[in-house]
Amino acid sequence: MALEFNGSKGRTLGIEIEIQLVDSEEFSLKDTSDEIVAGLKELEGAIKHELLRSTLEINTCVCSSLEDAEADLFRKFEAAMAEASRHSTRLCCAGTHPFSRWKDQTVTDNPRYRRLVENLQMVARRFNIFGLHVHTGISDGERCIYIMNRMLSYLPHLLALSANSPFWEGHNTGLMSYRTKVFENLPVAGLPFYFRNWHDYVEVVDGYLRTGTIETIRELWWDIRPHPDFGTLEVRICDAPSTIRETLGIAALIQSLVSRFDREYEAGVPFERPHPFIVRENKWRAARYGLGAEFINEDGKTTVDARRAILGLLDTVDLDAKRLGAYRYLLLARDILDRGEGAVRQLEQWKRSCDLKEVVRYLCDELNEEVLSRHAGGGYGR
């Protein structure tokens, strides 16, 4: 199989966020993506459909910096909010909706989505979840595989920072990221394998395609994956954060980590793979406890508090963030450690109100106020 990696020039960045569409009065999920996308034809391809009609996907263009990504996200969120309001709809960002049921959602009328539902049945119909995907440009396939292998150990850190789905269909799940467990029901999902090199990756993909396991590489729903067509490494493990501020902070950490491992690839730094049980267990702990997790260290015998582990990780990429002009955004990731991840804030709001409708209202208001503040002259890159 000839699978070419169309390498990117420079450290480009792209961000994709899956957004909840909720009723302005009832705050339940609302099937208005068709109307909103139709009303934003000038942003076709950037604001688009997802599997369910109560979901909207907002994508940045290919950005050369986080400052560009920030401006692009705010512009598109503002446009989507304005159009949504015409259909009595508000935008909400979280990994799951606190109380709407998957059984009440309708599938977008699209051949690819119809095929997915036919193939996956209830697994697809239950896919009422919302994530954040961050693409970082990589120059070639071998480099991409090396960086992906290095990134695997830190996916639990990214999940803990973004954990934002404690509720499912009206229940407190006891997890900080229940979305993670729903997502893992998909075939070829979750943590990928370690790969020896680009050829090893191509051989695995070829096997999947030849055996009919997947029909396209888009069906490799791993938590991190190469995107050969775009020439990027795509990190997909994160819940949708509640705010653009948090999204930018997490994206800055991802971009800075990729930069660090790119330098180490160039320097020929050898990589000893930690045992896969460590990453898999840490991912569970991040989903269960968020920033309250105790992560297993690479020795497999000791543990470290998730906050302390993430602070140490942030320290290791300070220099790369500064070189990228992303240090101001990296500080936003540090803010999450102080403020608490989205799941904690949702739970706090629920304890105050004892009403999940008020949790959704809180999420909508937080996002709306952030976008209005940016329109009035705010911004994080200043």
Secondary structure, DSSP 8 states (H G I E B T S, - for coil): --------SSS-EEEEEEEEEEETTT-SB---HHHHHHTTGGGTTTEEE-SBTTEEEEE---BSSHHHHHHHHHHHHHHHHHHHHTTTEEEE-SSB-SS--GGG--B-S-HHHHHHHHHHTHHHHT--B-EEEEEEE-S-HHHHHHHHHHHGGGHHHHHHHH--B-EETTEE-S-SBHHHHHHTTSTTEES----SSHHHHHHHHHHHHHTTS-SSGGG-EESEEEETTTTEEEEEEEE--SSHHHHHHHHHHHHHHHHHHHHHHHTT-------HHHHHHHHHHHHHHGGG-EEE-TTSS-EEEHHHHHHHHHHHTHHHHHHHT-HHHHHHHHHHHHH--HHHHHHHHHHHHS-HHHHHHHHHHHHHHHHHHHHTT--S--
